[in-house]
């Protein structure tokens, strides 16, 4: 429950600290005194968005801090899931800078607004004057039925499974779209792959092929010139090698007389050895060069094909073509595996759908069983609130189509007067009737949920007299099991509170500020008497106030 709230620099509040307790706490004050400002500040702690226009002093930051007692709630898993320190007394803080930047903290750890909002939904239910509008919402009506059926865990389990089912459904659509597109491309991919595969790219050395082709194309010239060179080196009686041998012999004879001639002799001998080796290799190359038209035609066809593929795929070498071929192979493999994936996913979805229907039917059965009891309990409470002929009918349509909430479509029909046909709430209920109906529902649901606190912001709209007294009694009973905070203008309700806070305005140094104080017994008598009469209560009003407070 909410233990305290501290507000600094928010709207008309410069500095304010409020301590709260369990049971029913009443908040009263003149219209415009700042009761709604308190709710606005509390909404910041619960995760609402804010801007710098809420700052009282534009040059300072706004800080709102709430302290909550979590001892009776099972929230440790929430803190663990969000990597937060768990403490029985949890402090939530919102800070808004003068520039409008907002920061949120849970036990001094920075958190996102979404995390803060999720935690806030487990701490307080704030019922504003306009919240009766949600009575017409199908999801709210179903939530009431589920709360009374007391199968929240089953609903959560179904919701989780349904989300997983929808995710599979989305995956299936993606895969089927891929398959449809792939089937359009498969022939093209296969043709491209086959063309590259048949080119035998892994065994091809294009530079070597082109070199061999050039040799074959010029075989006759190469052979003739190599023979002429061989003849120059070794042919006839007088050739280059024989002449060089004679030079070597002469230099060898002279070497013993001169060191420089000896060096020249060695160099000549080395050249002679090198030329003999060259001559042998030229003869070998000449013998290997054979004009082969068939091989030339084969190489020409291969190089033409390879160059065509390089040009077609706009790449530079065979390595790039091999990479393209491998990519095409992966695509073709992926296409063939799509059918397997789709079939597997369809089987999973069929099983998931069967399990979902089983869970949805279980939920539906529990809801159907709860509906008559809801009608009975609401009718009983409405009678207490001065509407003995009012009737709430919970209708339900069961379909064979799975939705995020099951297979039930739930709706509330209402009739305030005897003999009137029950219709949708927005067609038959007045503001006062909606307020009493909402209070009846909140009182019913409060018994069934673990929500520790609820705030009613003038839920007494459209009621007075004995009905107002009954409203106060219902709130007081709710306060036995939870913290109830009620903002009211009705003395009958104010008299039911275990504690009473009074909101007022104060002018200080030419500026208006909102203040709040907890009233003692005498102050409560005076305030309720003022609510019963005028700013200056009469003796009769004071007597009546004492009766309401039972003092």
Long-range contacts (C-beta under 8 A, 24 or more apart in sequence): 1-68, 1-69, 1-72, 1-452, 1-453, 1-482, 1-483, 2-42, 2-66, 2-67, 2-68, 2-123, 2-124, 2-453, 2-483, 2-485, 3-67, 3-68, 3-69, 3-89, 4-66, 4-67, 5-38, 5-41, 5-42, 5-45, 5-64, 5-65, 5-66, 5-67, 6-63, 6-64, 6-65, 6-66, 7-38, 7-41, 7-63, 7-64, 8-62, 8-63, 8-64, 9-55, 9-56, 9-57, 9-60, 9-61, 9-62, 9-63, 10-37, 10-40, 10-41, 10-44, 10-54, 10-55, 10-56, 10-62, 10-64, 11-37, 11-40, 11-41, 11-54, 11-56, 11-514, 12-37, 12-56, 12-505, 12-512, 12-513, 12-514, 13-37, 13-41, 13-56, 13-513, 13-514, 14-56, 14-57, 14-513, 16-514, 16-515, 16-516, 18-501, 18-516, 19-518, 20-483, 20-485, 20-499, 21-483, 21-498, 21-499, 22-479, 22-482, 22-483, 23-479, 23-480, 23-483, 23-484, 23-497, 23-498, 23-499, 24-475, 24-476, 24-478, 24-479, 24-484, 24-485, 24-486, 24-496, 24-497, 24-498, 24-499, 25-483, 25-484, 25-485, 25-486, 25-497, 25-498, 25-499, 25-500, 25-501, 26-486, 26-488, 26-493, 26-494, 26-496, 26-497, 26-499, 26-500, 26-501, 27-485, 27-486, 27-487, 27-488, 27-500, 27-501, 27-502, 27-503, 27-516, 28-487, 28-488, 28-489, 28-494, 28-500, 28-501, 28-502, 28-503, 28-527, 28-531, 29-502, 29-503, 29-504, 30-504, 30-505, 31-489, 32-505, 33-503, 33-504, 33-505, 33-514, 34-503, 34-505, 34-514, 34-516, 35-457, 35-487, 35-503, 36-457, 37-514, 38-503, 38-516, 39-126, 39-128, 39-455, 39-457, 39-487, 42-66, 42-124, 42-126, 42-455, 43-126, 44-94, 44-96, 45-92, 45-93, 45-94, 45-116, 45-120, 46-116, 46-117, 46-120, 46-121, 46-123, 46-124, 46-126, 47-104, 47-113, 47-114, 47-116, 47-117, 47-118, 47-119, 47-120, 48-117, 49-102, 49-113, 50-94, 50-96, 50-102, 51-96, 51-100, 52-96, 52-97, 52-98, 52-99, 52-100, 54-96, 55-96, 55-98, 58-98, 59-98, 60-98, 61-95, 61-96, 61-97, 61-98, 62-94, 62-95, 62-96, 63-93, 63-94, 63-95, 63-96, 64-93, 64-94, 65-91, 65-92, 65-93, 65-94, 66-91, 66-92, 66-93, 67-91, 67-92, 68-92, 68-123, 69-452, 72-450, 72-452, 73-122, 73-450, 73-452, 74-450, 75-119, 75-122, 78-118, 78-119, 78-122, 82-111, 82-115, 83-109, 84-109, 84-111, 85-109, 92-116, 92-119, 92-120, 122-451, 123-451, 123-452, 123-453, 124-451, 124-452, 124-453, 124-454, 124-455, 125-442, 125-451, 125-453, 125-454, 125-455, 126-454, 126-455, 126-457, 127-438, 127-442, 127-454, 127-455, 127-456, 127-457, 127-459, 128-457, 129-457, 129-458, 129-459, 129-461, 131-438, 132-431, 132-434, 132-435, 132-437, 132-438, 135-412, 135-425, 135-429, 135-434, 135-437, 135-438, 135-441, 136-424, 136-425, 136-426, 138-409, 138-410, 138-411, 139-405, 141-394, 141-410, 141-411, 141-412, 142-405, 142-408, 142-410, 144-374, 144-441, 144-444, 144-445, 145-367, 145-370, 145-371, 145-374, 145-394, 145-410, 146-363, 146-367, 147-445, 147-448, 147-449, 148-370, 148-373, 148-374, 148-377, 148-444, 148-445, 148-448, 149-363, 149-366, 149-367, 149-369, 149-370, 150-448, 151-363, 151-366, 154-359, 154-362, 154-363, 154-366, 155-363, 155-405, 157-359, 158-356, 158-359, 158-360, 158-363, 158-406, 159-404, 159-405, 161-352, 161-355, 161-356, 161-359, 162-356, 162-402, 162-403, 162-404, 163-404, 164-352, 165-349, 165-352, 165-353, 165-356, 165-402, 168-345, 168-348, 168-349, 168-352, 169-349, 171-345, 172-342, 172-345, 172-346, 172-349, 175-338, 175-341, 175-342, 175-345, 176-342, 178-338, 179-335, 179-338, 179-339, 179-342, 182-331, 182-334, 182-335, 182-338, 183-335, 185-331, 185-335, 186-332, 186-335, 189-328, 189-331, 189-332, 189-335, 190-332, 192-324, 192-328, 193-325, 193-328, 193-329, 193-332, 195-309, 196-309, 196-321, 196-322, 196-324, 196-325, 196-328, 197-325, 199-305, 199-306, 199-309, 199-321, 201-318, 201-321, 201-322, 201-325, 202-322, 204-302, 204-306, 204-318, 206-303, 206-306, 206-317, 206-318, 209-299, 209-302, 209-303, 209-306, 210-303, 212-299, 213-296, 213-299, 213-300, 213-303, 215-289, 216-291, 216-292, 216-295, 216-296, 216-299, 217-296, 219-289, 219-290, 219-291, 219-292, 220-291, 222-286, 222-289, 223-286, 223-289, 223-291, 226-282, 226-283, 226-285, 226-286, 226-289, 227-286, 229-282, 230-279, 230-282, 230-283, 230-286, 233-275, 233-278, 233-279, 233-282, 234-279, 240-275, 241-272, 241-275, 241-276, 241-279, 244-268, 244-271, 244-272, 244-275, 245-272, 248-272, 353-402, 356-402, 357-402, 357-407, 359-406, 360-402, 360-406, 360-407, 360-408, 361-407, 363-406, 363-407, 363-408, 364-396, 364-398, 364-406, 364-407, 364-408, 367-396, 367-406, 367-408, 367-410, 368-396, 371-396, 374-444, 377-440, 377-444, 378-437, 378-440, 378-441, 378-444, 381-439, 381-440, 381-443, 381-444, 381-474, 382-436, 382-437, 382-440, 384-470, 384-473, 384-474, 385-436, 385-439, 385-440, 385-463, 385-467, 385-470, 385-471, 385-474, 386-436, 386-463, 386-466, 386-467, 386-470, 387-416, 387-433, 387-436, 389-415, 389-416, 389-417, 389-418, 390-414, 390-415, 390-416, 390-417, 390-433, 390-437, 391-415, 391-422, 392-422, 392-437, 393-422, 430-462, 431-461, 431-462, 432-461, 432-462, 432-463, 433-462, 435-459, 435-460, 435-461, 435-462, 435-463, 436-462, 436-463, 436-467, 436-471, 439-471, 439-474, 439-475, 440-474, 442-478, 443-474, 443-477, 443-478, 446-478, 446-481, 446-482, 447-481, 451-482, 452-482, 452-483, 453-482, 453-483, 453-484, 453-485, 454-478, 454-482, 454-483, 454-484, 454-485, 455-484, 455-485, 455-486, 455-487, 456-484, 456-485, 456-486, 456-487, 456-488, 457-487, 458-487, 458-488, 458-489, 459-486, 460-488, 460-489, 460-490, 460-493, 463-490, 464-490, 464-492, 465-492, 468-492, 468-493, 469-493, 472-496, 489-531, 490-531, 491-528, 491-531, 491-532, 491-544, 491-545, 491-548, 492-548, 494-524, 494-527, 494-528, 494-531, 494-548, 495-528, 495-545, 495-548, 495-549, 495-550, 500-524, 500-527, 502-527, 521-549, 521-551, 524-549, 525-549, 525-551
